[in-house]
Amino acid sequence: MEFDAGERAYLNEMRMLSTDSAGNEIFVGLTVEESKEYYMYTRLHYNHRGNEESMDRYLALNDKHELARQAVLGAEVDAREDKSSRH
């Protein structure tokens, strides 16, 4: 997956990217194959309008990714709260 510096910074800040056990960059919560597919859907030049099956697939991948991303963010908040309660 190719990201420019600004896009990569945003994706990292939003906790959208991760690395799988084989060292592949992935979108959080998705497999390598799903990440490649999701990446294609997120490119500006990709046009899935008028294709309901394609839109449904994008939404399914997006939901899976967002649920996992929210879990990552929740774990970070919990870790911060746990550290602050120790002081």
PyMOL Python script that loads the backbone (N, CA, C, O; Angstrom):
from pymol import cmd

cmd.read_pdbstr("""\
ATOM      1  N   MET A   1       0.845  -1.167   0.000  1.00  0.00           N
ATOM      2  CA  MET A   1       0.000   0.000   0.000  1.00  0.00           C
ATOM      3  C   MET A   1       0.895   1.236   0.000  1.00  0.00           C
ATOM      4  O   MET A   1       1.868   1.318   0.749  1.00  0.00           O
ATOM      5  N   GLU A   2       0.553   2.168  -0.834  1.00  0.00           N
ATOM      6  CA  GLU A   2       1.335   3.390  -0.995  1.00  0.00           C
ATOM      7  C   GLU A   2       0.580   4.573  -0.384  1.00  0.00           C
ATOM      8  O   GLU A   2      -0.561   4.856  -0.749  1.00  0.00           O
ATOM      9  N   PHE A   3       1.242   5.257   0.552  1.00  0.00           N
ATOM     10  CA  PHE A   3       0.670   6.447   1.174  1.00  0.00           C
ATOM     11  C   PHE A   3       1.692   7.566   1.103  1.00  0.00           C
ATOM     12  O   PHE A   3       2.890   7.331   1.263  1.00  0.00           O
ATOM     13  N   ASP A   4       1.219   8.793   0.863  1.00  0.00           N
ATOM     14  CA  ASP A   4       2.147   9.915   0.940  1.00  0.00           C
ATOM     15  C   ASP A   4       2.388  10.220   2.417  1.00  0.00           C
ATOM     16  O   ASP A   4       1.706   9.673   3.284  1.00  0.00           O
ATOM     17  N   ALA A   5       3.345  11.081   2.703  1.00  0.00           N
ATOM     18  CA  ALA A   5       3.743  11.345   4.092  1.00  0.00           C
ATOM     19  C   ALA A   5       2.582  11.877   4.933  1.00  0.00           C
ATOM     20  O   ALA A   5       2.403  11.458   6.077  1.00  0.00           O
ATOM     21  N   GLY A   6       1.803  12.786   4.381  1.00  0.00           N
ATOM     22  CA  GLY A   6       0.681  13.344   5.125  1.00  0.00           C
ATOM     23  C   GLY A   6      -0.396  12.310   5.399  1.00  0.00           C
ATOM     24  O   GLY A   6      -0.953  12.246   6.495  1.00  0.00           O
ATOM     25  N   GLU A   7      -0.678  11.508   4.395  1.00  0.00           N
ATOM     26  CA  GLU A   7      -1.686  10.453   4.569  1.00  0.00           C
ATOM     27  C   GLU A   7      -1.234   9.439   5.616  1.00  0.00           C
ATOM     28  O   GLU A   7      -2.022   9.027   6.468  1.00  0.00           O
ATOM     29  N   ARG A   8       0.035   9.038   5.549  1.00  0.00           N
ATOM     30  CA  ARG A   8       0.569   8.070   6.512  1.00  0.00           C
ATOM     31  C   ARG A   8       0.520   8.641   7.929  1.00  0.00           C
ATOM     32  O   ARG A   8       0.167   7.930   8.871  1.00  0.00           O
ATOM     33  N   ALA A   9       0.869   9.903   8.085  1.00  0.00           N
ATOM     34  CA  ALA A   9       0.823  10.533   9.412  1.00  0.00           C
ATOM     35  C   ALA A   9      -0.597  10.498   9.957  1.00  0.00           C
ATOM     36  O   ALA A   9      -0.812  10.161  11.122  1.00  0.00           O
ATOM     37  N   TYR A  10      -1.560  10.844   9.120  1.00  0.00           N
ATOM     38  CA  TYR A  10      -2.966  10.818   9.540  1.00  0.00           C
ATOM     39  C   TYR A  10      -3.402   9.409   9.914  1.00  0.00           C
ATOM     40  O   TYR A  10      -4.009   9.205  10.965  1.00  0.00           O
ATOM     41  N   LEU A  11      -3.100   8.447   9.070  1.00  0.00           N
ATOM     42  CA  LEU A  11      -3.502   7.054   9.332  1.00  0.00           C
ATOM     43  C   LEU A  11      -2.880   6.539  10.622  1.00  0.00           C
ATOM     44  O   LEU A  11      -3.535   5.832  11.388  1.00  0.00           O
ATOM     45  N   ASN A  12      -1.623   6.887  10.869  1.00  0.00           N
ATOM     46  CA  ASN A  12      -0.981   6.458  12.110  1.00  0.00           C
ATOM     47  C   ASN A  12      -1.593   7.151  13.327  1.00  0.00           C
ATOM     48  O   ASN A  12      -1.829   6.518  14.357  1.00  0.00           O
ATOM     49  N   GLU A  13      -1.845   8.440  13.204  1.00  0.00           N
ATOM     50  CA  GLU A  13      -2.447   9.189  14.318  1.00  0.00           C
ATOM     51  C   GLU A  13      -3.823   8.638  14.673  1.00  0.00           C
ATOM     52  O   GLU A  13      -4.191   8.574  15.846  1.00  0.00           O
ATOM     53  N   MET A  14      -4.568   8.248  13.669  1.00  0.00           N
ATOM     54  CA  MET A  14      -5.919   7.708  13.874  1.00  0.00           C
ATOM     55  C   MET A  14      -5.907   6.223  14.232  1.00  0.00           C
ATOM     56  O   MET A  14      -6.965   5.612  14.387  1.00  0.00           O
ATOM     57  N   ARG A  15      -4.725   5.647  14.363  1.00  0.00           N
ATOM     58  CA  ARG A  15      -4.549   4.233  14.721  1.00  0.00           C
ATOM     59  C   ARG A  15      -5.219   3.312  13.697  1.00  0.00           C
ATOM     60  O   ARG A  15      -5.869   2.330  14.055  1.00  0.00           O
ATOM     61  N   MET A  16      -5.047   3.647  12.431  1.00  0.00           N
ATOM     62  CA  MET A  16      -5.677   2.883  11.363  1.00  0.00           C
ATOM     63  C   MET A  16      -4.770   1.809  10.779  1.00  0.00           C
ATOM     64  O   MET A  16      -5.252   0.878  10.133  1.00  0.00           O
ATOM     65  N   LEU A  17      -3.464   1.923  10.995  1.00  0.00           N
ATOM     66  CA  LEU A  17      -2.507   0.975  10.424  1.00  0.00           C
ATOM     67  C   LEU A  17      -1.862   0.127  11.504  1.00  0.00           C
ATOM     68  O   LEU A  17      -1.721   0.537  12.657  1.00  0.00           O
ATOM     69  N   SER A  18      -1.479  -1.064  11.090  1.00  0.00           N
ATOM     70  CA  SER A  18      -0.781  -1.977  11.990  1.00  0.00           C
ATOM     71  C   SER A  18       0.115  -2.858  11.139  1.00  0.00           C
ATOM     72  O   SER A  18       0.204  -2.696   9.922  1.00  0.00           O
ATOM     73  N   THR A  19       0.773  -3.788  11.801  1.00  0.00           N
ATOM     74  CA  THR A  19       1.615  -4.773  11.127  1.00  0.00           C
ATOM     75  C   THR A  19       1.179  -6.146  11.604  1.00  0.00           C
ATOM     76  O   THR A  19       1.002  -6.362  12.803  1.00  0.00           O
ATOM     77  N   ASP A  20       1.003  -7.081  10.669  1.00  0.00           N
ATOM     78  CA  ASP A  20       0.586  -8.428  11.067  1.00  0.00           C
ATOM     79  C   ASP A  20       1.795  -9.240  11.528  1.00  0.00           C
ATOM     80  O   ASP A  20       2.918  -8.738  11.530  1.00  0.00           O
ATOM     81  N   SER A  21       1.567 -10.479  11.913  1.00  0.00           N
ATOM     82  CA  SER A  21       2.633 -11.323  12.466  1.00  0.00           C
ATOM     83  C   SER A  21       3.727 -11.641  11.444  1.00  0.00           C
ATOM     84  O   SER A  21       4.830 -12.035  11.823  1.00  0.00           O
ATOM     85  N   ALA A  22       3.432 -11.473  10.160  1.00  0.00           N
ATOM     86  CA  ALA A  22       4.423 -11.709   9.109  1.00  0.00           C
ATOM     87  C   ALA A  22       5.142 -10.429   8.695  1.00  0.00           C
ATOM     88  O   ALA A  22       5.960 -10.450   7.776  1.00  0.00           O
ATOM     89  N   GLY A  23       4.842  -9.310   9.367  1.00  0.00           N
ATOM     90  CA  GLY A  23       5.499  -8.052   9.067  1.00  0.00           C
ATOM     91  C   GLY A  23       4.853  -7.242   7.956  1.00  0.00           C
ATOM     92  O   GLY A  23       5.432  -6.258   7.496  1.00  0.00           O
ATOM     93  N   ASN A  24       3.664  -7.638   7.517  1.00  0.00           N
ATOM     94  CA  ASN A  24       2.945  -6.909   6.476  1.00  0.00           C
ATOM     95  C   ASN A  24       2.175  -5.739   7.070  1.00  0.00           C
ATOM     96  O   ASN A  24       1.550  -5.868   8.123  1.00  0.00           O
ATOM     97  N   GLU A  25       2.221  -4.606   6.398  1.00  0.00           N
ATOM     98  CA  GLU A  25       1.412  -3.473   6.828  1.00  0.00           C
ATOM     99  C   GLU A  25      -0.038  -3.755   6.461  1.00  0.00           C
ATOM    100  O   GLU A  25      -0.347  -4.159   5.340  1.00  0.00           O
ATOM    101  N   ILE A  26      -0.912  -3.537   7.422  1.00  0.00           N
ATOM    102  CA  ILE A  26      -2.338  -3.801   7.226  1.00  0.00           C
ATOM    103  C   ILE A  26      -3.157  -2.673   7.844  1.00  0.00           C
ATOM    104  O   ILE A  26      -2.658  -1.896   8.659  1.00  0.00           O
ATOM    105  N   PHE A  27      -4.419  -2.600   7.441  1.00  0.00           N
ATOM    106  CA  PHE A  27      -5.363  -1.773   8.165  1.00  0.00           C
ATOM    107  C   PHE A  27      -5.782  -2.565   9.395  1.00  0.00           C
ATOM    108  O   PHE A  27      -6.035  -3.767   9.305  1.00  0.00           O
ATOM    109  N   VAL A  28      -5.856  -1.902  10.537  1.00  0.00           N
ATOM    110  CA  VAL A  28      -6.207  -2.558  11.797  1.00  0.00           C
ATOM    111  C   VAL A  28      -7.483  -3.381  11.626  1.00  0.00           C
ATOM    112  O   VAL A  28      -8.493  -2.899  11.113  1.00  0.00           O
ATOM    113  N   GLY A  29      -7.408  -4.640  12.072  1.00  0.00           N
ATOM    114  CA  GLY A  29      -8.573  -5.507  12.051  1.00  0.00           C
ATOM    115  C   GLY A  29      -8.783  -6.272  10.761  1.00  0.00           C
ATOM    116  O   GLY A  29      -9.672  -7.121  10.686  1.00  0.00           O
ATOM    117  N   LEU A  30      -7.981  -5.988   9.740  1.00  0.00           N
ATOM    118  CA  LEU A  30      -8.141  -6.650   8.451  1.00  0.00           C
ATOM    119  C   LEU A  30      -6.932  -7.518   8.139  1.00  0.00           C
ATOM    120  O   LEU A  30      -5.832  -7.261   8.629  1.00  0.00           O
ATOM    121  N   THR A  31      -7.135  -8.538   7.331  1.00  0.00           N
ATOM    122  CA  THR A  31      -6.034  -9.368   6.855  1.00  0.00           C
ATOM    123  C   THR A  31      -5.281  -8.620   5.761  1.00  0.00           C
ATOM    124  O   THR A  31      -5.699  -7.540   5.344  1.00  0.00           O
ATOM    125  N   VAL A  32      -4.182  -9.185   5.301  1.00  0.00           N
ATOM    126  CA  VAL A  32      -3.429  -8.574   4.202  1.00  0.00           C
ATOM    127  C   VAL A  32      -4.320  -8.432   2.977  1.00  0.00           C
ATOM    128  O   VAL A  32      -4.369  -7.368   2.361  1.00  0.00           O
ATOM    129  N   GLU A  33      -5.023  -9.503   2.622  1.00  0.00           N
ATOM    130  CA  GLU A  33      -5.881  -9.474   1.440  1.00  0.00           C
ATOM    131  C   GLU A  33      -7.003  -8.450   1.597  1.00  0.00           C
ATOM    132  O   GLU A  33      -7.295  -7.694   0.670  1.00  0.00           O
ATOM    133  N   GLU A  34      -7.625  -8.430   2.763  1.00  0.00           N
ATOM    134  CA  GLU A  34      -8.686  -7.455   3.022  1.00  0.00           C
ATOM    135  C   GLU A  34      -8.142  -6.032   2.998  1.00  0.00           C
ATOM    136  O   GLU A  34      -8.803  -5.120   2.500  1.00  0.00           O
ATOM    137  N   SER A  35      -6.942  -5.842   3.532  1.00  0.00           N
ATOM    138  CA  SER A  35      -6.329  -4.514   3.549  1.00  0.00           C
ATOM    139  C   SER A  35      -6.073  -4.017   2.132  1.00  0.00           C
ATOM    140  O   SER A  35      -6.322  -2.850   1.830  1.00  0.00           O
ATOM    141  N   LYS A  36      -5.584  -4.885   1.272  1.00  0.00           N
ATOM    142  CA  LYS A  36      -5.357  -4.494  -0.123  1.00  0.00           C
ATOM    143  C   LYS A  36      -6.671  -4.119  -0.799  1.00  0.00           C
ATOM    144  O   LYS A  36      -6.739  -3.145  -1.549  1.00  0.00           O
ATOM    145  N   GLU A  37      -7.694  -4.885  -0.531  1.00  0.00           N
ATOM    146  CA  GLU A  37      -9.015  -4.603  -1.103  1.00  0.00           C
ATOM    147  C   GLU A  37      -9.562  -3.280  -0.557  1.00  0.00           C
ATOM    148  O   GLU A  37     -10.055  -2.448  -1.319  1.00  0.00           O
ATOM    149  N   TYR A  38      -9.474  -3.089   0.760  1.00  0.00           N
ATOM    150  CA  TYR A  38      -9.947  -1.857   1.403  1.00  0.00           C
ATOM    151  C   TYR A  38      -9.182  -0.654   0.869  1.00  0.00           C
ATOM    152  O   TYR A  38      -9.767   0.398   0.610  1.00  0.00           O
ATOM    153  N   TYR A  39      -7.879  -0.811   0.707  1.00  0.00           N
ATOM    154  CA  TYR A  39      -7.039   0.251   0.166  1.00  0.00           C
ATOM    155  C   TYR A  39      -7.551   0.688  -1.203  1.00  0.00           C
ATOM    156  O   TYR A  39      -7.648   1.883  -1.482  1.00  0.00           O
ATOM    157  N   MET A  40      -7.875  -0.278  -2.052  1.00  0.00           N
ATOM    158  CA  MET A  40      -8.398   0.055  -3.373  1.00  0.00           C
ATOM    159  C   MET A  40      -9.690   0.855  -3.266  1.00  0.00           C
ATOM    160  O   MET A  40      -9.897   1.808  -4.017  1.00  0.00           O
ATOM    161  N   TYR A  41     -10.554   0.473  -2.338  1.00  0.00           N
ATOM    162  CA  TYR A  41     -11.812   1.183  -2.159  1.00  0.00           C
ATOM    163  C   TYR A  41     -11.598   2.616  -1.672  1.00  0.00           C
ATOM    164  O   TYR A  41     -12.416   3.491  -1.956  1.00  0.00           O
ATOM    165  N   THR A  42     -10.526   2.861  -0.954  1.00  0.00           N
ATOM    166  CA  THR A  42     -10.298   4.186  -0.374  1.00  0.00           C
ATOM    167  C   THR A  42      -9.560   5.134  -1.304  1.00  0.00           C
ATOM    168  O   THR A  42      -9.458   6.324  -1.007  1.00  0.00           O
ATOM    169  N   ARG A  43      -9.053   4.649  -2.396  1.00  0.00           N
ATOM    170  CA  ARG A  43      -8.344   5.509  -3.350  1.00  0.00           C
ATOM    171  C   ARG A  43      -9.341   6.437  -4.028  1.00  0.00           C
ATOM    172  O   ARG A  43     -10.436   6.011  -4.397  1.00  0.00           O
ATOM    173  N   LEU A  44      -8.981   7.662  -4.190  1.00  0.00           N
ATOM    174  CA  LEU A  44      -9.866   8.665  -4.792  1.00  0.00           C
ATOM    175  C   LEU A  44     -10.291   8.302  -6.209  1.00  0.00           C
ATOM    176  O   LEU A  44     -11.412   8.607  -6.616  1.00  0.00           O
ATOM    177  N   HIS A  45      -9.416   7.660  -6.954  1.00  0.00           N
ATOM    178  CA  HIS A  45      -9.736   7.338  -8.340  1.00  0.00           C
ATOM    179  C   HIS A  45     -10.676   6.142  -8.467  1.00  0.00           C
ATOM    180  O   HIS A  45     -11.212   5.884  -9.545  1.00  0.00           O
ATOM    181  N   TYR A  46     -10.876   5.409  -7.368  1.00  0.00           N
ATOM    182  CA  TYR A  46     -11.756   4.241  -7.438  1.00  0.00           C
ATOM    183  C   TYR A  46     -13.208   4.694  -7.360  1.00  0.00           C
ATOM    184  O   TYR A  46     -13.576   5.451  -6.461  1.00  0.00           O
ATOM    185  N   ASN A  47     -14.020   4.242  -8.282  1.00  0.00           N
ATOM    186  CA  ASN A  47     -15.421   4.657  -8.330  1.00  0.00           C
ATOM    187  C   ASN A  47     -16.301   3.420  -8.211  1.00  0.00           C
ATOM    188  O   ASN A  47     -16.429   2.647  -9.161  1.00  0.00           O
ATOM    189  N   HIS A  48     -16.909   3.236  -7.041  1.00  0.00           N
ATOM    190  CA  HIS A  48     -17.773   2.063  -6.848  1.00  0.00           C
ATOM    191  C   HIS A  48     -19.250   2.440  -6.892  1.00  0.00           C
ATOM    192  O   HIS A  48     -20.105   1.615  -6.569  1.00  0.00           O
ATOM    193  N   ARG A  49     -19.557   3.653  -7.281  1.00  0.00           N
ATOM    194  CA  ARG A  49     -20.963   4.059  -7.369  1.00  0.00           C
ATOM    195  C   ARG A  49     -21.675   3.230  -8.425  1.00  0.00           C
ATOM    196  O   ARG A  49     -21.115   2.918  -9.476  1.00  0.00           O
ATOM    197  N   GLY A  50     -22.902   2.884  -8.130  1.00  0.00           N
ATOM    198  CA  GLY A  50     -23.691   2.114  -9.073  1.00  0.00           C
ATOM    199  C   GLY A  50     -23.480   0.622  -8.967  1.00  0.00           C
ATOM    200  O   GLY A  50     -24.160  -0.158  -9.634  1.00  0.00           O
ATOM    201  N   ASN A  51     -22.542   0.224  -8.132  1.00  0.00           N
ATOM    202  CA  ASN A  51     -22.269  -1.191  -7.957  1.00  0.00           C
ATOM    203  C   ASN A  51     -22.581  -1.542  -6.502  1.00  0.00           C
ATOM    204  O   ASN A  51     -21.745  -1.366  -5.616  1.00  0.00           O
ATOM    205  N   GLU A  52     -23.770  -2.029  -6.275  1.00  0.00           N
ATOM    206  CA  GLU A  52     -24.232  -2.294  -4.906  1.00  0.00           C
ATOM    207  C   GLU A  52     -23.386  -3.356  -4.216  1.00  0.00           C
ATOM    208  O   GLU A  52     -23.098  -3.238  -3.025  1.00  0.00           O
ATOM    209  N   GLU A  53     -22.988  -4.384  -4.943  1.00  0.00           N
ATOM    210  CA  GLU A  53     -22.168  -5.444  -4.349  1.00  0.00           C
ATOM    211  C   GLU A  53     -20.821  -4.894  -3.882  1.00  0.00           C
ATOM    212  O   GLU A  53     -20.342  -5.246  -2.804  1.00  0.00           O
ATOM    213  N   SER A  54     -20.221  -4.039  -4.688  1.00  0.00           N
ATOM    214  CA  SER A  54     -18.954  -3.421  -4.337  1.00  0.00           C
ATOM    215  C   SER A  54     -19.114  -2.519  -3.110  1.00  0.00           C
ATOM    216  O   SER A  54     -18.274  -2.529  -2.211  1.00  0.00           O
ATOM    217  N   MET A  55     -20.182  -1.750  -3.083  1.00  0.00           N
ATOM    218  CA  MET A  55     -20.439  -0.863  -1.942  1.00  0.00           C
ATOM    219  C   MET A  55     -20.669  -1.677  -0.675  1.00  0.00           C
ATOM    220  O   MET A  55     -20.178  -1.306   0.391  1.00  0.00           O
ATOM    221  N   ASP A  56     -21.398  -2.766  -0.771  1.00  0.00           N
ATOM    222  CA  ASP A  56     -21.636  -3.626   0.384  1.00  0.00           C
ATOM    223  C   ASP A  56     -20.329  -4.206   0.916  1.00  0.00           C
ATOM    224  O   ASP A  56     -20.133  -4.296   2.128  1.00  0.00           O
ATOM    225  N   ARG A  57     -19.435  -4.600   0.010  1.00  0.00           N
ATOM    226  CA  ARG A  57     -18.151  -5.153   0.428  1.00  0.00           C
ATOM    227  C   ARG A  57     -17.322  -4.083   1.123  1.00  0.00           C
ATOM    228  O   ARG A  57     -16.726  -4.343   2.168  1.00  0.00           O
ATOM    229  N   TYR A  58     -17.278  -2.882   0.553  1.00  0.00           N
ATOM    230  CA  TYR A  58     -16.553  -1.786   1.177  1.00  0.00           C
ATOM    231  C   TYR A  58     -17.090  -1.518   2.582  1.00  0.00           C
ATOM    232  O   TYR A  58     -16.315  -1.372   3.528  1.00  0.00           O
ATOM    233  N   LEU A  59     -18.403  -1.455   2.718  1.00  0.00           N
ATOM    234  CA  LEU A  59     -19.003  -1.171   4.029  1.00  0.00           C
ATOM    235  C   LEU A  59     -18.696  -2.273   5.032  1.00  0.00           C
ATOM    236  O   LEU A  59     -18.456  -1.985   6.205  1.00  0.00           O
ATOM    237  N   ALA A  60     -18.698  -3.524   4.596  1.00  0.00           N
ATOM    238  CA  ALA A  60     -18.368  -4.634   5.498  1.00  0.00           C
ATOM    239  C   ALA A  60     -16.926  -4.531   5.978  1.00  0.00           C
ATOM    240  O   ALA A  60     -16.653  -4.702   7.166  1.00  0.00           O
ATOM    241  N   LEU A  61     -16.001  -4.252   5.060  1.00  0.00           N
ATOM    242  CA  LEU A  61     -14.595  -4.087   5.448  1.00  0.00           C
ATOM    243  C   LEU A  61     -14.415  -2.876   6.347  1.00  0.00           C
ATOM    244  O   LEU A  61     -13.666  -2.930   7.322  1.00  0.00           O
ATOM    245  N   ASN A  62     -15.094  -1.788   6.027  1.00  0.00           N
ATOM    246  CA  ASN A  62     -14.991  -0.585   6.839  1.00  0.00           C
ATOM    247  C   ASN A  62     -15.509  -0.831   8.258  1.00  0.00           C
ATOM    248  O   ASN A  62     -14.886  -0.395   9.226  1.00  0.00           O
ATOM    249  N   ASP A  63     -16.627  -1.517   8.388  1.00  0.00           N
ATOM    250  CA  ASP A  63     -17.168  -1.839   9.715  1.00  0.00           C
ATOM    251  C   ASP A  63     -16.197  -2.698  10.511  1.00  0.00           C
ATOM    252  O   ASP A  63     -15.963  -2.441  11.692  1.00  0.00           O
ATOM    253  N   LYS A  64     -15.635  -3.712   9.875  1.00  0.00           N
ATOM    254  CA  LYS A  64     -14.682  -4.607  10.546  1.00  0.00           C
ATOM    255  C   LYS A  64     -13.457  -3.813  11.011  1.00  0.00           C
ATOM    256  O   LYS A  64     -12.991  -3.972  12.139  1.00  0.00           O
ATOM    257  N   HIS A  65     -12.952  -2.967  10.130  1.00  0.00           N
ATOM    258  CA  HIS A  65     -11.789  -2.138  10.448  1.00  0.00           C
ATOM    259  C   HIS A  65     -12.103  -1.164  11.584  1.00  0.00           C
ATOM    260  O   HIS A  65     -11.315  -1.035  12.521  1.00  0.00           O
ATOM    261  N   GLU A  66     -13.233  -0.487  11.510  1.00  0.00           N
ATOM    262  CA  GLU A  66     -13.584   0.509  12.524  1.00  0.00           C
ATOM    263  C   GLU A  66     -13.805  -0.110  13.902  1.00  0.00           C
ATOM    264  O   GLU A  66     -13.427   0.486  14.911  1.00  0.00           O
ATOM    265  N   LEU A  67     -14.402  -1.281  13.958  1.00  0.00           N
ATOM    266  CA  LEU A  67     -14.576  -1.961  15.250  1.00  0.00           C
ATOM    267  C   LEU A  67     -13.227  -2.262  15.888  1.00  0.00           C
ATOM    268  O   LEU A  67     -13.041  -2.056  17.088  1.00  0.00           O
ATOM    269  N   ALA A  68     -12.295  -2.747  15.087  1.00  0.00           N
ATOM    270  CA  ALA A  68     -10.960  -3.052  15.611  1.00  0.00           C
ATOM    271  C   ALA A  68     -10.220  -1.772  16.000  1.00  0.00           C
ATOM    272  O   ALA A  68      -9.536  -1.739  17.023  1.00  0.00           O
ATOM    273  N   ARG A  69     -10.351  -0.726  15.195  1.00  0.00           N
ATOM    274  CA  ARG A  69      -9.692   0.546  15.491  1.00  0.00           C
ATOM    275  C   ARG A  69     -10.225   1.145  16.791  1.00  0.00           C
ATOM    276  O   ARG A  69      -9.453   1.672  17.592  1.00  0.00           O
ATOM    277  N   GLN A  70     -11.520   1.068  17.003  1.00  0.00           N
ATOM    278  CA  GLN A  70     -12.111   1.568  18.244  1.00  0.00           C
ATOM    279  C   GLN A  70     -11.602   0.769  19.450  1.00  0.00           C
ATOM    280  O   GLN A  70     -11.404   1.331  20.526  1.00  0.00           O
ATOM    281  N   ALA A  71     -11.395  -0.523  19.273  1.00  0.00           N
ATOM    282  CA  ALA A  71     -10.847  -1.345  20.353  1.00  0.00           C
ATOM    283  C   ALA A  71      -9.421  -0.911  20.695  1.00  0.00           C
ATOM    284  O   ALA A  71      -9.049  -0.873  21.868  1.00  0.00           O
ATOM    285  N   VAL A  72      -8.628  -0.585  19.681  1.00  0.00           N
ATOM    286  CA  VAL A  72      -7.259  -0.107  19.906  1.00  0.00           C
ATOM    287  C   VAL A  72      -7.297   1.209  20.688  1.00  0.00           C
ATOM    288  O   VAL A  72      -6.563   1.384  21.661  1.00  0.00           O
ATOM    289  N   LEU A  73      -8.145   2.114  20.259  1.00  0.00           N
ATOM    290  CA  LEU A  73      -8.261   3.400  20.954  1.00  0.00           C
ATOM    291  C   LEU A  73      -8.738   3.212  22.395  1.00  0.00           C
ATOM    292  O   LEU A  73      -8.241   3.874  23.305  1.00  0.00           O
ATOM    293  N   GLY A  74      -9.692   2.319  22.599  1.00  0.00           N
ATOM    294  CA  GLY A  74     -10.186   2.042  23.945  1.00  0.00           C
ATOM    295  C   GLY A  74      -9.094   1.475  24.837  1.00  0.00           C
ATOM    296  O   GLY A  74      -8.999   1.835  26.011  1.00  0.00           O
ATOM    297  N   ALA A  75      -8.272   0.591  24.290  1.00  0.00           N
ATOM    298  CA  ALA A  75      -7.174   0.018  25.061  1.00  0.00           C
ATOM    299  C   ALA A  75      -6.155   1.090  25.440  1.00  0.00           C
ATOM    300  O   ALA A  75      -5.596   1.057  26.536  1.00  0.00           O
ATOM    301  N   GLU A  76      -5.911   2.044  24.533  1.00  0.00           N
ATOM    302  CA  GLU A  76      -4.988   3.134  24.847  1.00  0.00           C
ATOM    303  C   GLU A  76      -5.534   4.000  25.979  1.00  0.00           C
ATOM    304  O   GLU A  76      -4.791   4.394  26.878  1.00  0.00           O
ATOM    305  N   VAL A  77      -6.806   4.289  25.935  1.00  0.00           N
ATOM    306  CA  VAL A  77      -7.429   5.091  27.000  1.00  0.00           C
ATOM    307  C   VAL A  77      -7.343   4.342  28.325  1.00  0.00           C
ATOM    308  O   VAL A  77      -6.990   4.931  29.347  1.00  0.00           O
ATOM    309  N   ASP A  78      -7.659   3.057  28.316  1.00  0.00           N
ATOM    310  CA  ASP A  78      -7.579   2.251  29.539  1.00  0.00           C
ATOM    311  C   ASP A  78      -6.162   2.235  30.096  1.00  0.00           C
ATOM    312  O   ASP A  78      -5.970   2.337  31.307  1.00  0.00           O
ATOM    313  N   ALA A  79      -5.168   2.109  29.220  1.00  0.00           N
ATOM    314  CA  ALA A  79      -3.775   2.085  29.669  1.00  0.00           C
ATOM    315  C   ALA A  79      -3.382   3.421  30.291  1.00  0.00           C
ATOM    316  O   ALA A  79      -2.680   3.445  31.302  1.00  0.00           O
ATOM    317  N   ARG A  80      -3.819   4.522  29.708  1.00  0.00           N
ATOM    318  CA  ARG A  80      -3.526   5.840  30.272  1.00  0.00           C
ATOM    319  C   ARG A  80      -4.179   6.008  31.634  1.00  0.00           C
ATOM    320  O   ARG A  80      -3.561   6.521  32.567  1.00  0.00           O
ATOM    321  N   GLU A  81      -5.420   5.578  31.745  1.00  0.00           N
ATOM    322  CA  GLU A  81      -6.140   5.706  33.022  1.00  0.00           C
ATOM    323  C   GLU A  81      -5.487   4.824  34.086  1.00  0.00           C
ATOM    324  O   GLU A  81      -5.409   5.214  35.251  1.00  0.00           O
ATOM    325  N   ASP A  82      -5.021   3.646  33.694  1.00  0.00           N
ATOM    326  CA  ASP A  82      -4.367   2.752  34.640  1.00  0.00           C
ATOM    327  C   ASP A  82      -3.061   3.382  35.146  1.00  0.00           C
ATOM    328  O   ASP A  82      -2.764   3.301  36.338  1.00  0.00           O
ATOM    329  N   LYS A  83      -2.287   4.003  34.263  1.00  0.00           N
ATOM    330  CA  LYS A  83      -1.042   4.660  34.669  1.00  0.00           C
ATOM    331  C   LYS A  83      -1.313   5.822  35.602  1.00  0.00           C
ATOM    332  O   LYS A  83      -0.593   6.012  36.582  1.00  0.00           O
ATOM    333  N   SER A  84      -2.343   6.604  35.311  1.00  0.00           N
ATOM    334  CA  SER A  84      -2.619   7.787  36.129  1.00  0.00           C
ATOM    335  C   SER A  84      -3.128   7.390  37.525  1.00  0.00           C
ATOM    336  O   SER A  84      -2.929   8.139  38.482  1.00  0.00           O
ATOM    337  N   SER A  85      -3.767   6.254  37.653  1.00  0.00           N
ATOM    338  CA  SER A  85      -4.274   5.830  38.959  1.00  0.00           C
ATOM    339  C   SER A  85      -3.154   5.300  39.863  1.00  0.00           C
ATOM    340  O   SER A  85      -3.357   5.145  41.067  1.00  0.00           O
ATOM    341  N   ARG A  86      -1.988   5.026  39.300  1.00  0.00           N
ATOM    342  CA  ARG A  86      -0.847   4.541  40.081  1.00  0.00           C
ATOM    343  C   ARG A  86      -0.106   5.655  40.782  1.00  0.00           C
ATOM    344  O   ARG A  86       0.649   5.391  41.717  1.00  0.00           O
ATOM    345  N   HIS A  87      -0.296   6.888  40.363  1.00  0.00           N
ATOM    346  CA  HIS A  87       0.454   8.014  40.937  1.00  0.00           C
ATOM    347  C   HIS A  87      -0.204   8.556  42.139  1.00  0.00           C
ATOM    348  O   HIS A  87       0.297   9.505  42.742  1.00  0.00           O
TER     349      HIS A  87
END
""", "prot")
cmd.dss("prot")
cmd.show_as("cartoon", "prot")
cmd.util.cbc("prot")
cmd.orient("prot")
